């Protein structure tokens, strides 16, 4: 008796079906666009004071409605991307967002803003695709930055009333927990990391907690001269260039996105590196929550952080290729042209 033929798994990316899924995708992107338009109208109206005849005066409820539309659509997109229950996730986000608008107070709007930052920041990482070159990896970092920027406008639309430092830490820890939970499945669990992967994750965690702990220790217990010198340097830089970059975004978040998407083109363990990308998307998404932060300052801070992070990401990729990649320009070109690890398209289920 002949042995049964072995089953062959498809090696190419799995595209979304042509039927209702594509229609739903268009509908939810329309909801997202409507929410962005409402937030932009509210922001322009506030910046111009309602004096422009072209923009007009936006009603007070426009930013809240726009924020609800954005977080609901992002929740659906994240659940769809990660094979979750999309309608349940979108329904919960819609319920919390509407409740925060109707009830008001301090707790619900702040909780809705935190939820928005977490969902938007994690989706900004999940929406990336593998990149075989640094230029494509930089493009993916810019895609994640754009999603985080939209999330920032939605988060401030709920008008949270909480200390910005506490808000950033809570949103970052929740986003890390959610990202690592998703990546645990995408990266084949901890057993698939290997020694090199474990070292990468350990270094990422060390940089993350060292940066947070150092900033907190300086703020609470540091010597006054040291704290004053650091603050003076940051203030002088802000006065000269308009803003000071976020160290966590520069040193960890953007390099993790750049290097992680580059590694994912070869090994799915690159997802573990990408998970640290929330160290960039969360600070960018919460950049407008601070009451003393303006749109111009937040934009410059994000731009400086992304540019410096891309430079560090380039250096990390070059060091990785020098240690583990093929030698010589011809070897690198041959590897870039060769077959790579497939992943579904940007909006398909992972």
Secondary structure by P-SEA (a helix, b strand, c coil): cccccccccccccccccccaaaaaaaaaaaaaaaaaaaaaaaaaaaaaccccccccccccaaaaaaaaaaaaaaaaaaaaaaccaaaaaaaaaaaaaaaaaaaccccaaaaaaaaaaaaaaaaaaaaccccccaaaaaaaaaaaaaaaaaaaaaaacccccccaaaaaaaaaaaaaaaaaaaaaaaacccccccaaaaaaaaaaaaaaaaaaaaaaaaaccccaaaaaaaaaaaaaaaaaccccccccccccaaaaaaaaaaaaacccccccccccccccaaaaaaccccccccaaaaaaaaaaaaaaaaaaaaaaaaaaaaccccccaaaaaaaaaccccccccccccc
